[in-house]
Amino acid sequence: MKKHFLAVAALLLSGAVFAAEPTGESAKMEVETQIARLTQDLNNNKATYDANPAAFHEFISREIAPQLDFVKMSEIALGKHLKSVKDSGKFDAFTTAFRELLIRVYSKGWQNYAGASVRVLNVPSVDKYQRAQVRAQVSGSNANANVIIAVYFKNGAWKVYDATFENVSLMTSYRNTFDTELQQGSVDQLIAKMRTMQ
C-alpha cells in the first residue's frame, strides 16, 4: 500500500506550487490547479511512460521531487534515531537513499491513479508553523481513497512532507519500519537495505 501513498501526495502538490501568502485558500487553490495540470500530463503520456521507464523517472525528478521536502521527511521518518544518525555523519546519505526509495515507490504506484479524479474537500487552516492539512478524495477504476496531504509553506511555496490514507500516515509507517531496522542493525545497514527496498 505504501507505493500508492506518495503517488497521490505528489499528484496533489506537483508543479510550481507558489503562493504569495501561506493561507488555507492559497493551499486549496494551488492544489486544485496542479491536479488538473498533472493528471492531464499523466493521462496523455501513459503509453510513453509505460514503454520508457527512464522518461518517467526523468518526469518524476523534474516535476515531482522538487515539491517533496526529503530532508523534513527524513527527519520525521528517523524519529528518535534522528540525533544519533546526524551525530554519526550519516544523515545526508540516509536522506539520499530515502529520496531514491520514495521515487522508486512513486514510479510503481502512479499507474493505479492514471485516469483517477481527485477532489479537494476543504479550505485547510494554517497553524503557527505554516502547516496545513489538505483533505482530498481520490476516485478511480483501480483505487479509491480518502487522503490527507500534510504541507508546509517554505520559500513562497507549499511543500509536501507527509500523506495519510485511511488513517495511515506514510511517514509514520516508514518510521516504524526504520525503527525496527535501527534497533537490530546500524544506519549503514539500513541505508544499504533501503537501496533495495521497493
HUJO-V720327 format. One record per helix or strand. SS is the DSSP state (H for helix, E for strand). FROM is the first residue (numbers start at 1). TO is the last residue. If there is no record, write none. Layout:
ss = [SS,SS]
from = [FROM,FROM]
to = [TO,TO]
This chain:
ss = [H,E,H,H,H,E,H,H,E,E,E,E,E,E,H,H]
from = [2,18,24,46,53,68,70,91,117,126,131,144,157,168,170,187]
to = [12,18,44,51,67,68,87,113,120,126,139,154,165,169,184,194]
